[in-house]
Each structure stands twice: as structure tokens, then as C-alpha cells.
Amino acid sequence: MAFWLFKSEPNTWSWDDQVARGETGEEWDGVRNYQARNNMRAMQVGDRGFFYHSMKEKAIVGIVEVCAVAHPDSTTDDPRWECVDIRAIRAVKTPVTLQMCKDDPRLHNMVLVNNSRLSVQPVTDDEWAVVCGMAGVAP
């Protein structure tokens, strides 16, 4: 299993919106960055991810699971763009802010810390464990 981080502006698509989709999940559509798209192409069903609210909150607020591998993004006719489907697994007990990640030396190489603009990014096994500990959830 691999780990990822999915960023969303909460006024566009929030954790509550994701939870409301239930077991069906939702396309992680609208991504127009090649690196983020390539990250989605590498995902497998069952991979887990952090759900991150960008903008004002700048915090990991939930955990999601990939429930469909990369497929054409339904929001465009351009065949270059693909997306995965994700479903909510659980909210975190304690939101983990970007600043908390920056302040923890164990996360100094985390993509979120060094390239916070990338909308879909990999998370290492060690980073997953550290952030889950900070969030009060089991890895």
C-alpha cells in the first residue's frame, strides 16, 4: 500500500463533501498538473491518503482511500487528464496543520513542507506514521 496527500480548497470540495459521498466516493477531478496526474496514475485501489484543506485552514483533516484507479477525468474531453476516485475513511482526531508539519524535524523532507502547492503528492511510510500520530489516529 502506498500513501498520498490530496489537497482541496474547502469552499470548493470539503471534507464534509467527501464524507457525504459515502462508500461510492468521488472522482478527484480537475487536476491540471502533470506531476499530480502522474501521482494519480501510480495509485492502486486500497492506497490511503490524507485529505488536506488548503487556503485558510492548511490542515490535514481526514483519511481517504483510493477506490478506483486512474481513468479519464470526466470534467474535460482532453485525454491527457486522468483522475482516481477516493472515499472517506475517517476524520482525524486532531487536525495537523502545515505549520505543525514544518515544525517537526521528522517531516523536513515531506513534499507538503517543500512543495505545498502540489495538489496530489506522495507521502512516505515514515511520514504517514508521524502524521497519524500527530493526528491521533492509528497508522
Buried (B, 14 or more C-beta within 10 A) or exposed (E): EBBBBBBBEBEEBBBEEBBEBEEEBBBBBBBEEEEBBEBBEBBEEEBBBBBBBBEEBBBBBBBBBBBBBBEBBEEBEEEEBBBBBBBBBEBBEBBBBBEBBBEBEBBEEBBBBEEBEBBBBBBBEBBBBBBBBBBEBEB
